[in-house]
Amino acid sequence: MRMLPIMLAGAALAGCTVNHYEVSQPPPPQPPASHTVSMTYKGPDGFNIAARKANDWCDQHFGDSDVRVVKDDRKKGHATFACQPAD
């Protein structure tokens, strides 16, 4: 008779489960592969400034991202950059 309460308690504990949940922030949206930004520039350091501004724009809209040059016309001072996820 003494074993019955112990067996019932053991059976009750066997049916218990522990749930563990983790909450995390979703990652920022990643730029689509085809998203581009065009910049005009002039002067000897104009291209580098345009590249930094394009990178800032991509960061503001997509979180931590990088840019790559798609097209550059140095004579006209016009460059097109593509936003891409940062490495």
N, C-alpha and C positions, 0 to 999 in steps of 0.2 A: 504494500500500500504506500510505503514511503517513496517508492520509485515512480509512482504515477505522477505526482506533481513535477518531479524533475524531468520526466519524459515529456510532459505537456509543455513545460517551459522551453525545453530544447526544441520541440516541434514548432513552437511559436516563433522562436528566434530564427529558425531555419527559413521561415517564410519572409523575413525582413530583408529589405534591400537598402543600399545606400546610394543615393543619386548625387553625382558631382557635376556641376555646371560651370563652364567658363564663359565669361562675357568678354568679348574683344571688339575693338573698333574695326569697322570694315575698312579695307584699304581704299585710298583715294581712287577715283576713276582713272583708268589708264587711257592715254590718248590713243585714238585710232591710228592705225599705221598711215593713213592717208591725210591726217590733219596737218596742214601747213600754215605758215605765217610768212608774209612777205614784208621786207623792210627796204627802205631806201637809205642811202648813205652817201657821204662825200668826205673827202680829205684822206690823208695818209692812214689814219687809224679808224676810219669810218666803218670798214667791214667788221673789225673786232667789236666796235661799239654796237653795231647792228646785231651781231651774233649774241652779245650779252643781253641786249633788249629782247631779242626773240626768246632766249632761254628764260628770262624773267617772266615773259608773257606765258610761256608753256607751264612754268612752275605755278603761276597764279591760277591757271585754269585746270591743271591736271595734277597738282602736287609735285613731288620731286621728279623732274623729268629732264631730259637732255634734248639738244637739237642737233640735227645733222644738215649739212648743206645739200639742197636738192638742185638748185640752180643759182648761178652767180654771174652777173654781167657787170664786170668792174668798170667798163667804159660808161655805162649808164648809171652805175651806183645803185643797182637793184639786186637783191638776193632773196631767195626763197628757202626757208628752213622747214624741216619736218620735225614735229614733236615726237619723242619716243621715250619709253620708260627709262629711268636712270639705271645704270649698271650697279 
